[in-house]
Amino acid sequence: MSEAAQLDPEDRKIVTLARSARARNGVAEGAAVRDETGRTYVAGTVALDSLRLSALRTAVAMAVASGAKSLEAAAVVTEAETVSDEDRAAVRDLGGAGTPVLLAGPDGTVRATLPA
């Protein structure tokens, strides 16, 4: 059975949201995180002259700014082969080391599930 077929519906939802953010905004990455209450936060890459943030760090920052106390899961849609250590650290800071980070390609296919 493929990893996509094994995905929990809530995890599939954050992958879809991350993919939509990437496509809608025409950015390198889209990301979504789900907090302890089930709320989701969706973001794309921020690339300003004075501010550079990955999509995942932006989504984590949005969750924190909205009062999230923890994360259940995170998803990144990107062409990259992995999720940076800095991005995983941001998820770990809020959700803990066991928080799953789903890495998906631009087509939404989950290529890996990494620990924060």
All heavy atoms as an XYZ file, in Angstrom:
817
protein
N       0.849     -1.173      0.000
C       0.000      0.000      0.000
C       0.894      1.236      0.000
O       1.863      1.318      0.736
C      -0.902     -0.008      1.247
C      -1.878      1.143      1.274
S      -2.940      1.129      2.747
C      -4.038     -0.196      2.335
N       0.569      2.235     -0.824
C       1.384      3.437     -0.908
C       1.204      4.292      0.333
O       0.213      4.194      1.054
C       0.996      4.250     -2.149
O      -0.251      4.865     -1.946
N       2.192      5.176      0.563
C       2.118      6.048      1.736
C       0.898      6.964      1.646
O       0.243      7.227      2.643
C       3.400      6.867      1.866
C       3.440      7.654      3.144
C       4.832      8.092      3.536
O       5.795      7.711      2.869
O       4.936      8.806      4.528
N       0.573      7.424      0.432
C      -0.589      8.296      0.255
C      -1.880      7.587      0.644
O      -2.770      8.177      1.250
C      -0.673      8.788     -1.189
N      -1.980      6.306      0.316
C      -3.183      5.546      0.653
C      -3.292      5.338      2.160
O      -4.387      5.155      2.686
C      -3.182      4.214     -0.078
N      -2.160      5.366      2.861
C      -2.153      5.160      4.299
C      -2.378      6.453      5.083
O      -2.540      6.402      6.296
C      -0.816      4.569      4.737
C      -0.536      3.199      4.171
C       0.866      2.733      4.536
O       1.462      3.201      5.478
N       1.389      1.801      3.772
N      -2.375      7.585      4.404
C      -2.502      8.862      5.106
C      -3.852      9.005      5.790
O      -4.885      8.715      5.203
C      -2.347     10.036      4.133
C      -0.968     10.505      3.779
C      -1.055     11.734      2.898
C      -0.127     10.787      4.995
N      -3.787      9.475      7.002
C      -4.982      9.867      7.740
C      -5.674     10.992      6.954
O      -4.993     11.821      6.341
C      -4.500     10.362      9.110
C      -5.587     10.978      9.929
O      -5.859     12.181      9.729
O      -6.151     10.279     10.772
N      -7.002     11.044      6.934
C      -7.699     12.111      6.195
C      -7.270     13.515      6.621
O      -7.194     14.419      5.789
C      -9.177     11.864      6.496
C      -9.260     10.412      6.829
C      -7.951     10.067      7.485
N      -6.974     13.709      7.896
C      -6.535     15.027      8.361
C      -5.142     15.359      7.839
O      -4.846     16.519      7.543
C      -6.586     15.110      9.889
C      -8.006     15.090     10.443
C      -8.858     16.255      9.951
O      -8.387     17.411      9.985
O      -9.998     16.001      9.520
N      -4.280     14.364      7.701
C      -2.960     14.590      7.119
C      -3.081     14.860      5.625
O      -2.386     15.725      5.089
C      -2.042     13.397      7.371
C      -1.615     13.281      8.829
O      -1.816     14.251      9.602
O      -1.085     12.214      9.198
N      -3.951     14.138      4.963
C      -4.184     14.377      3.538
C      -4.659     15.821      3.326
O      -4.270     16.490      2.375
C      -5.203     13.374      2.999
C      -5.236     13.312      1.493
C      -6.045     12.133      0.963
N      -5.645     10.881      1.595
C      -6.483     10.057      2.219
N      -7.762     10.322      2.282
N      -6.051      8.941      2.768
N      -5.491     16.292      4.253
C      -6.012     17.667      4.173
C      -4.887     18.689      4.232
O      -4.858     19.630      3.429
C      -7.012     17.913      5.310
C      -7.523     19.318      5.396
C      -8.454     19.466      6.585
C      -8.796     20.911      6.873
N      -9.635     21.039      8.073
N      -3.920     18.524      5.160
C      -2.860     19.540      5.242
C      -1.925     19.473      4.029
O      -1.400     20.496      3.606
C      -2.094     19.533      6.583
C      -1.378     18.234      6.852
C      -3.004     19.945      7.736
C      -0.446     18.271      8.075
N      -1.739     18.300      3.451
C      -0.955     18.203      2.212
C      -1.673     18.955      1.098
O      -1.058     19.726      0.350
C      -0.687     16.736      1.820
C      -0.085     16.646      0.420
C       0.224     16.058      2.836
N      -2.982     18.773      0.997
C      -3.773     19.460     -0.029
C      -3.726     20.974      0.169
O      -3.565     21.738     -0.793
C      -5.230     18.957     -0.014
O      -5.222     17.549     -0.294
C      -6.080     19.676     -1.026
N      -3.849     21.412      1.418
C      -3.780     22.850      1.702
C      -2.413     23.419      1.349
O      -2.309     24.513      0.777
C      -4.103     23.117      3.171
C      -5.551     22.900      3.590
C      -5.677     22.944      5.113
C      -6.461     23.936      2.942
N      -1.352     22.697      1.675
C       0.005     23.151      1.354
C       0.205     23.226     -0.155
O       0.781     24.191     -0.671
C       1.028     22.206      1.987
N      -0.299     22.245     -0.853
C      -0.178     22.232     -2.319
C      -0.934     23.403     -2.926
O      -0.447     24.068     -3.842
C      -0.713     20.906     -2.855
C      -0.534     20.748     -4.332
C      -0.956     19.369     -4.801
N      -0.741     19.256     -6.226
C      -1.599     18.714     -7.055
N      -2.729     18.199     -6.618
N      -1.331     18.654     -8.334
N      -2.115     23.680     -2.405
C      -2.922     24.800     -2.899
C      -2.222     26.137     -2.668
O      -2.240     27.007     -3.539
C      -4.290     24.811     -2.223
O      -5.014     23.654     -2.555
N      -1.609     26.306     -1.489
C      -0.904     27.558     -1.188
C       0.253     27.764     -2.159
O       0.472     28.878     -2.651
C      -0.399     27.548      0.247
N       0.980     26.705     -2.431
C       2.115     26.793     -3.357
C       1.642     27.208     -4.741
O       2.193     28.118     -5.352
C       2.837     25.451     -3.422
C       4.050     25.444     -4.334
C       4.702     24.052     -4.352
N       5.904     24.054     -5.143
C       5.931     23.793     -6.443
N       4.826     23.480     -7.105
N       7.086     23.822     -7.099
N       0.603     26.557     -5.228
C       0.098     26.848     -6.572
C      -0.537     28.237     -6.649
O      -0.278     28.997     -7.589
C      -0.911     25.778     -6.977
N      -1.350     28.565     -5.668
C      -2.073     29.844     -5.673
C      -1.111     31.029     -5.642
O      -1.323     32.029     -6.315
C      -3.025     29.898     -4.483
C      -3.833     31.173     -4.356
C      -4.800     31.151     -3.168
N      -4.106     30.917     -1.898
C      -4.215     29.816     -1.163
N      -5.002     28.824     -1.540
N      -3.555     29.682     -0.028
N      -0.055     30.912     -4.852
C       0.869     32.029     -4.671
C       2.070     31.984     -5.608
O       2.869     32.916     -5.625
C       1.349     32.079     -3.214
C       0.195     32.324     -2.265
O      -0.751     33.026     -2.589
N       0.260     31.726     -1.091
N       2.208     30.902     -6.360
C       3.318     30.787     -7.292
C       4.678     30.833     -6.602
O       5.611     31.466     -7.097
N       4.770     30.171     -5.450
C       6.004     30.181     -4.660
C       6.672     28.811     -4.680
O       6.073     27.826     -5.098
C       5.725     30.630     -3.202
C       5.321     32.101     -3.170
C       4.652     29.774     -2.547
N       7.917     28.771     -4.209
C       8.700     27.530     -4.248
C       8.127     26.436     -3.361
O       8.216     25.254     -3.684
C      10.144     27.816     -3.847
N       7.559     26.835     -2.219
C       7.029     25.863     -1.270
C       5.687     26.317     -0.722
O       5.441     27.512     -0.584
C       7.970     25.698     -0.067
C       9.314     25.138     -0.381
C      10.186     25.041      0.853
O       9.951     25.746      1.862
O      11.126     24.239      0.799
N       4.876     25.339     -0.394
C       3.655     25.578      0.369
C       3.722     24.694      1.594
O       4.316     23.615      1.556
N       3.148     25.164      2.687
C       3.175     24.372      3.917
C       1.872     24.565      4.677
O       1.183     25.577      4.513
C       4.352     24.769      4.801
N       1.570     23.583      5.503
C       0.416     23.675      6.396
C       0.759     22.915      7.666
O       1.469     21.905      7.627
C      -0.832     23.090      5.747
N       0.268     23.442      8.783
C       0.428     22.764     10.063
C      -0.940     22.656     10.723
O      -1.829     23.459     10.458
C       1.426     23.489     11.005
C       2.817     23.515     10.378
C       0.968     24.886     11.355
N      -1.091     21.626     11.564
C      -2.335     21.419     12.313
C      -1.999     21.480     13.796
O      -1.089     20.786     14.257
C      -2.953     20.067     11.960
C      -4.292     19.805     12.619
C      -4.931     18.495     12.173
N      -4.125     17.343     12.546
C      -3.464     16.568     11.680
N      -3.511     16.802     10.395
N      -2.756     15.537     12.112
N      -2.733     22.320     14.540
C      -2.426     22.453     15.969
C      -3.203     21.442     16.794
O      -3.934     20.604     16.263
C      -2.642     23.895     16.446
C      -4.100     24.307     16.584
O      -5.026     23.461     16.489
O      -4.333     25.511     16.808
N      -3.028     21.528     18.099
C      -3.618     20.569     19.034
C      -5.140     20.599     19.058
O      -5.769     19.654     19.525
C      -3.055     20.790     20.449
C      -3.619     21.999     21.194
C      -3.080     23.364     20.761
O      -2.214     23.429     19.863
O      -3.537     24.372     21.319
N      -5.749     21.654     18.533
C      -7.213     21.741     18.495
C      -7.783     21.367     17.129
O      -8.996     21.383     16.943
C      -7.695     23.162     18.853
O      -7.315     24.062     17.806
C      -7.137     23.626     20.185
N      -6.889     21.063     16.172
C      -7.331     20.713     14.827
C      -7.354     21.881     13.859
O      -7.636     21.703     12.678
N      -7.036     23.083     14.342
C      -6.971     24.238     13.437
C      -5.765     24.097     12.524
O      -4.733     23.558     12.926
C      -6.856     25.551     14.220
C      -8.120     25.914     14.966
C      -7.939     27.213     15.723
N      -6.866     27.011     16.727
C      -6.478     27.914     17.595
N      -7.031     29.115     17.597
N      -5.521     27.647     18.459
N      -5.899     24.617     11.313
C      -4.798     24.564     10.359
C      -4.325     25.967     10.024
O      -5.095     26.927     10.040
C      -5.208     23.839      9.064
O      -6.369     24.466      8.514
C      -5.497     22.374      9.318
N      -3.046     26.046      9.702
C      -2.402     27.294      9.315
C      -1.629     26.995      8.040
O      -0.863     26.035      7.987
C      -1.458     27.774     10.426
C      -2.164     27.877     11.753
C      -2.237     26.769     12.600
C      -2.818     29.045     12.131
C      -2.910     26.835     13.806
C      -3.501     29.122     13.339
C      -3.542     28.013     14.168
O      -4.224     28.073     15.370
N      -1.845     27.810      7.023
C      -1.309     27.551      5.695
C      -0.459     28.741      5.257
O      -0.848     29.895      5.483
C      -2.465     27.337      4.687
C      -1.933     27.024      3.305
C      -3.393     26.230      5.170
N       0.674     28.465      4.622
C       1.556     29.541      4.195
C       2.368     29.128      2.981
O       2.523     27.948      2.686
C       2.499     29.931      5.333
N       2.889     30.125      2.328
C       3.845     29.926      1.242
C       5.171     30.543      1.628
O       5.295     31.200      2.669
N       6.160     30.340      0.794
C       7.475     30.927      0.991
C       7.361     32.446      1.041
O       6.627     33.045      0.256
C       8.399     30.532     -0.182
O       8.357     29.124     -0.347
C       9.816     31.001      0.039
N       8.077     33.080      1.962
C       8.157     34.534      2.045
C       9.531     34.930      1.530
O      10.550     34.504      2.078
C       7.960     35.051      3.491
C       8.174     36.557      3.566
C       6.583     34.665      4.006
N       9.555     35.723      0.457
C      10.825     36.132     -0.144
C      10.802     37.627     -0.426
O      10.599     38.068     -1.554
C      11.076     35.340     -1.420
N      10.988     38.411      0.636
C      11.104     39.853      0.527
C      12.575     40.238      0.613
O      13.394     39.452      1.085
C      10.333     40.538      1.666
C       8.840     40.245      1.776
C       8.283     40.862      3.047
C       8.118     40.762      0.555
N      12.901     41.446      0.194
C      14.290     41.882      0.322
C      14.755     41.824      1.770
O      15.889     41.461      2.049
C      14.458     43.308     -0.217
C      14.330     43.364     -1.733
O      14.486     42.314     -2.386
O      14.065     44.462     -2.251
N      13.870     42.183      2.697
C      14.277     42.258      4.103
C      13.828     41.065      4.948
O      14.137     41.009      6.133
C      13.707     43.536      4.730
O      12.290     43.486      4.696
N      13.103     40.113      4.376
C      12.600     38.978      5.141
C      12.520     37.742      4.264
O      11.847     37.750      3.228
C      11.212     39.297      5.710
C      10.543     38.212      6.548
C      11.347     37.930      7.809
C       9.121     38.635      6.898
N      13.171     36.686      4.697
C      13.139     35.401      3.991
C      12.731     34.321      4.977
O      13.404     34.118      5.988
C      14.503     35.068      3.413
C      14.987     36.122      2.445
C      15.314     35.520      1.127
N      15.707     36.566      0.206
C      15.099     36.765     -0.948
N      14.119     35.987     -1.327
N      15.491     37.727     -1.742
N      11.613     33.669      4.691
C      11.140     32.569      5.531
C      10.646     31.444      4.638
O       9.964     31.680      3.643
C       9.974     33.009      6.416
C      10.264     33.954      7.568
C       8.967     34.402      8.208
C      11.141     33.258      8.588
N      10.960     30.238      5.029
C      10.403     29.092      4.318
C       8.904     29.034      4.591
O       8.402     29.629      5.553
C      11.057     27.802      4.802
O      10.631     27.533      6.136
N       8.211     28.296      3.775
C       6.766     28.128      3.966
C       6.466     27.474      5.310
O       5.534     27.888      6.014
C       6.185     27.299      2.818
N       7.259     26.479      5.689
C       6.982     25.777      6.936
C       7.220     26.680      8.150
O       6.402     26.716      9.069
C       7.821     24.501      7.037
C       7.507     23.593      8.227
C       6.020     23.257      8.321
C       8.327     22.319      8.132
N       8.314     27.426      8.159
C       8.555     28.330      9.284
C       7.474     29.413      9.351
O       7.072     29.819     10.438
C       9.948     28.938      9.206
C      10.995     27.949      9.702
C      12.370     28.517      9.657
N      12.910     28.145      8.347
C      14.051     28.564      7.854
N      14.799     29.392      8.526
N      14.464     28.153      6.682
N       6.984     29.854      8.194
C       5.900     30.844      8.172
C       4.624     30.255      8.759
O       3.944     30.892      9.565
C       5.654     31.352      6.743
O       6.863     31.891      6.222
C       4.589     32.426      6.711
N       4.302     29.023      8.388
C       3.096     28.375      8.926
C       3.205     28.167     10.435
O       2.231     28.389     11.167
C       2.847     27.044      8.216
N       4.386     27.778     10.917
C       4.583     27.615     12.361
C       4.432     28.965     13.054
O       3.768     29.067     14.094
C       5.956     26.967     12.671
C       6.262     27.026     14.162
C       5.990     25.523     12.176
N       5.013     30.011     12.484
C       4.893     31.350     13.075
C       3.438     31.798     13.131
O       2.999     32.396     14.127
C       5.729     32.351     12.285
N       2.677     31.499     12.095
C       1.246     31.845     12.089
C       0.512     31.104     13.201
O      -0.349     31.683     13.869
C       0.635     31.526     10.722
C       1.141     32.427      9.619
S       0.613     31.894      7.974
C      -1.151     32.080      8.111
N       0.847     29.837     13.401
C       0.210     29.060     14.464
C       0.531     29.660     15.827
O      -0.364     29.854     16.661
C       0.662     27.593     14.390
N       1.795     29.976     16.066
C       2.203     30.568     17.343
C       1.503     31.901     17.555
O       0.966     32.175     18.636
C       3.741     30.739     17.393
C       4.156     31.570     18.599
C       4.427     29.384     17.417
N       1.482     32.738     16.516
C       0.857     34.053     16.619
C      -0.650     33.964     16.867
O      -1.249     34.894     17.406
C       1.134     34.863     15.352
N      -1.232     32.835     16.505
C      -2.673     32.631     16.708
C      -2.984     31.914     18.015
O      -4.139     31.604     18.287
C      -3.251     31.840     15.535
O      -3.109     32.577     14.333
N      -1.959     31.617     18.809
C      -2.178     31.032     20.128
C      -2.056     29.530     20.220
O      -2.391     28.949     21.254
N      -1.577     28.870     19.164
C      -1.410     27.412     19.230
C      -0.411     27.056     20.317
O       0.600     27.740     20.493
C      -0.934     26.867     17.890
N      -0.699     25.992     21.046
C       0.175     25.529     22.123
C       1.029     24.335     21.695
O       2.034     24.029     22.328
C      -0.649     25.124     23.348
C      -1.551     26.222     23.871
C      -0.750     27.372     24.423
C      -1.697     28.406     25.023
N      -1.219     29.759     24.858
N       0.609     23.647     20.633
C       1.313     22.461     20.167
C       0.925     22.193     18.717
O      -0.025     22.790     18.210
C       0.945     21.260     21.036
O       1.684     20.123     20.637
N       1.651     21.311     18.064
C       1.318     20.882     16.704
C       1.109     19.375     16.682
O       1.821     18.638     17.358
C       2.440     21.229     15.723
C       2.706     22.699     15.462
C       3.874     22.844     14.485
C       1.471     23.392     14.929
N       0.143     18.953     15.884
C      -0.083     17.524     15.664
C       0.669     17.021     14.444
O       1.097     15.872     14.413
C      -1.576     17.250     15.461
C      -2.418     17.475     16.693
C      -3.885     17.140     16.450
O      -4.301     17.014     15.267
O      -4.616     17.023     17.433
N       0.787     17.870     13.411
C       1.426     17.448     12.164
C       1.749     18.671     11.317
O       1.180     19.746     11.508
C       0.510     16.505     11.386
N       2.663     18.463     10.371
C       3.051     19.510      9.430
C       3.216     18.878      8.050
O       3.508     17.681      7.941
C       4.356     20.161      9.862
N       3.037     19.681      7.012
C       3.237     19.204      5.640
C       3.926     20.289      4.832
O       3.639     21.470      5.002
C       1.899     18.843      4.996
N       4.824     19.872      3.958
C       5.523     20.775      3.047
C       5.392     20.205      1.646
O       5.638     19.016      1.427
C       7.023     20.897      3.386
C       7.709     21.857      2.428
C       7.225     21.324      4.812
N       5.006     21.052      0.699
C       4.968     20.669     -0.707
C       6.077     21.457     -1.405
O       6.086     22.696     -1.372
C       3.590     20.952     -1.342
C       3.627     20.704     -2.836
C       2.519     20.092     -0.680
N       7.010     20.722     -1.995
C       8.206     21.333     -2.562
C       8.842     20.414     -3.588
O       8.553     19.217     -3.608
C       9.225     21.638     -1.431
O      10.381     22.259     -1.981
C       9.612     20.383     -0.673
N       9.722     20.982     -4.392
C      10.528     20.151     -5.289
C      11.774     19.642     -4.583
O      12.444     18.742     -5.082
C      10.900     20.947     -6.535
C       9.699     21.218     -7.427
C      10.059     21.947     -8.706
O      11.250     22.005     -9.057
O       9.141     22.454     -9.353
N      12.096     20.200     -3.424
C      13.288     19.790     -2.674
C      13.169     18.330     -2.249
O      12.066     17.802     -2.077
C      13.471     20.683     -1.457
N      14.312     17.716     -2.044
C      14.368     16.302     -1.674
C      14.211     16.059     -0.182
O      14.009     14.926      0.240
C      15.680     15.694     -2.161
C      15.787     15.650     -3.675
C      14.715     14.797     -4.326
O      14.423     13.702     -3.820
O      14.153     15.244     -5.348
N      14.339     17.106      0.623
C      14.238     16.953      2.060
C      13.692     18.231      2.685
O      13.495     19.227      1.989
C      15.609     16.575      2.676
O      15.409     16.193      4.037
C      16.603     17.701      2.577
N      13.452     18.183      3.973
C      13.019     19.347      4.741
C      14.229     19.798      5.553
O      14.877     18.975      6.207
C      11.838     18.984      5.675
C      11.417     20.178      6.510
C      10.665     18.451      4.858
N      14.544     21.083      5.500
C      15.754     21.572      6.166
C      15.705     21.339      7.676
O      14.634     21.243      8.273
C      15.949     23.062      5.879
O      15.027     23.834      6.637
N      16.885     21.287      8.253
C      16.991     21.133      9.703
C      16.303     22.297     10.416
O      15.663     22.110     11.445
C      18.457     21.061     10.134
C      19.146     19.779      9.690
O      18.430     18.798      9.378
O      20.389     19.757      9.656
N      16.441     23.506      9.872
C      15.822     24.683     10.484
C      14.302     24.575     10.476
O      13.639     24.935     11.446
C      16.263     25.961      9.768
C      17.738     26.271      9.907
C      18.609     25.585      8.851
O      18.072     24.803      8.015
O      19.832     25.797      8.875
N      13.745     24.093      9.389
C      12.290     23.930      9.297
C      11.802     22.883     10.292
O      10.806     23.087     10.983
C      11.877     23.522      7.884
C      11.884     24.674      6.908
O      12.232     25.803      7.306
O      11.540     24.453      5.736
N      12.511     21.765     10.359
C      12.115     20.713     11.297
C      12.258     21.191     12.734
O      11.451     20.853     13.596
C      12.905     19.441     11.021
C      12.459     18.824      9.677
C      13.229     17.620      9.199
N      13.565     16.688     10.233
C      14.760     16.099     10.321
N      15.711     16.363      9.448
N      14.998     15.230     11.261
N      13.268     22.022     13.006
C      13.461     22.567     14.356
C      12.285     23.455     14.757
O      11.837     23.417     15.913
C      14.771     23.346     14.439
N      11.756     24.248     13.819
C      10.604     25.099     14.128
C       9.395     24.249     14.512
O       8.682     24.558     15.475
C      10.270     26.003     12.942
N       9.171     23.161     13.789
C       8.068     22.249     14.116
C       8.326     21.601     15.479
O       7.427     21.519     16.322
C       7.897     21.171     13.019
C       6.888     20.117     13.434
C       7.488     21.826     11.702
N       9.548     21.185     15.704
C       9.924     20.537     16.970
C       9.739     21.487     18.159
O       9.276     21.083     19.218
C      11.381     20.069     16.873
C      11.856     19.216     18.000
C      13.216     18.581     17.732
N      14.263     19.496     17.289
C      14.798     19.524     16.051
N      14.414     18.666     15.121
N      15.742     20.388     15.746
N      10.090     22.769     17.973
C       9.943     23.752     19.049
C       8.508     23.851     19.537
O       8.268     24.009     20.732
C      10.400     25.143     18.593
C      11.907     25.271     18.493
O      12.633     24.372     18.964
O      12.356     26.283     17.913
N       7.555     23.751     18.634
C       6.145     23.879     19.024
C       5.479     22.529     19.257
O       4.686     22.383     20.180
C       5.365     24.675     17.965
C       3.926     25.032     18.315
C       3.842     25.825     19.625
C       3.288     25.823     17.179
N       5.825     21.539     18.452
C       5.113     20.266     18.525
C       5.830     19.136     19.221
O       5.225     18.127     19.558
N       7.147     19.261     19.396
C       7.919     18.182     19.971
C       8.595     17.345     18.901
O       8.236     17.410     17.724
N       9.572     16.561     19.325
C      10.406     15.794     18.400
C       9.633     14.749     17.605
O      10.031     14.380     16.506
C      11.546     15.121     19.160
N       8.522     14.272     18.128
C       7.762     13.230     17.440
C       6.735     13.734     16.443
O       6.049     12.936     15.807
N       6.644     15.028     16.277
C       5.647     15.584     15.351
C       6.010     15.191     13.921
O       7.120     15.472     13.463
C       5.588     17.118     15.460
O       5.368     17.477     16.819
C       4.471     17.683     14.586
N       5.105     14.543     13.192
C       5.421     14.146     11.819
C       5.426     15.335     10.865
O       4.579     16.216     10.943
C       4.300     13.168     11.457
C       3.175     13.531     12.354
C       3.785     14.083     13.612
N       6.427     15.341      9.987
C       6.528     16.337      8.928
C       6.408     15.580      7.614
O       7.280     14.772      7.270
C       7.862     17.108      8.993
C       7.943     18.121      7.851
C       8.022     17.800     10.345
N       5.325     15.811      6.906
C       5.068     15.142      5.637
C       5.736     15.930      4.518
O       5.496     17.134      4.380
C       3.563     15.051      5.377
C       2.749     14.404      6.489
C       1.273     14.637      6.265
C       3.056     12.926      6.571
N       6.566     15.282      3.731
C       7.243     15.904      2.599
C       6.581     15.404      1.326
O       6.584     14.194      1.059
C       8.733     15.546      2.604
C       9.544     15.967      1.385
C       9.567     17.496      1.245
C      10.948     15.401      1.470
N       6.004     16.337      0.571
C       5.293     15.960     -0.654
C       5.844     16.725     -1.850
O       6.322     17.860     -1.712
C       3.804     16.237     -0.513
N       5.767     16.094     -2.999
C       6.164     16.752     -4.239
C       5.069     17.684     -4.722
O       3.964     17.716     -4.164
N       5.346     18.457     -5.774
C       4.369     19.405     -6.298
C       3.031     18.773     -6.705
O       2.003     19.442     -6.697
C       5.078     20.007     -7.512
C       6.533     19.891     -7.173
C       6.645     18.580     -6.423
N       3.045     17.483     -7.011
C       1.798     16.805     -7.379
C       1.007     16.343     -6.152
O      -0.060     15.757     -6.277
C       2.079     15.618     -8.294
C       2.891     14.509     -7.629
O       3.346     14.696     -6.473
O       3.074     13.460     -8.268
N       1.559     16.593     -4.962
C       0.873     16.200     -3.734
C       1.205     14.815     -3.238
O       0.729     14.399     -2.185
N       2.048     14.084     -3.960
C       2.431     12.745     -3.537
C       3.412     12.837     -2.371
O       4.457     13.489     -2.488
C       3.092     11.969     -4.692
O       2.159     11.874     -5.768
C       3.509     10.568     -4.249
N       3.068     12.204     -1.263
C       3.940     12.216     -0.090
C       5.122     11.304     -0.365
O       4.963     10.124     -0.667
C       3.188     11.786      1.176
C       4.136     11.678      2.363
C       2.062     12.767      1.489
N       6.327     11.888     -0.280
C       7.558     11.136     -0.530
C       8.186     10.617      0.738
O       8.939      9.643      0.701
C       8.548     12.020     -1.280
C       8.058     12.414     -2.666
C       9.080     13.198     -3.391
N       9.318     14.463     -2.689
C       9.703     15.584     -3.281
N       9.924     15.613     -4.563
N       9.872     16.682     -2.578
N       7.913     11.291      1.862
C       8.527     10.868      3.127
C       7.745     11.475      4.290
O       7.114     12.519      4.144
C       9.976     11.312      3.206
N       7.807     10.784      5.410
C       7.314     11.328      6.674
C       8.517     11.350      7.606
O       9.091     10.310      7.911
C       6.182     10.465      7.266
O       5.112     10.415      6.329
C       5.684     11.055      8.576
N       8.893     12.571      8.000
C      10.081     12.786      8.802
C       9.699     13.188     10.211
O       8.699     13.858     10.412
C      10.934     13.894      8.176
C      11.242     13.737      6.690
C      11.765     15.039      6.121
C      12.240     12.614      6.496
N      10.527     12.847     11.206
C      10.274     13.373     12.554
C      10.738     14.824     12.609
O      11.674     15.209     11.904
C      11.152     12.479     13.438
C      12.271     12.060     12.546
C      11.680     11.949     11.155
N      10.059     15.620     13.424
C      10.473     17.005     13.571
C      11.875     17.035     14.129
O      12.696     17.817     13.790
C       9.511     17.782     14.455
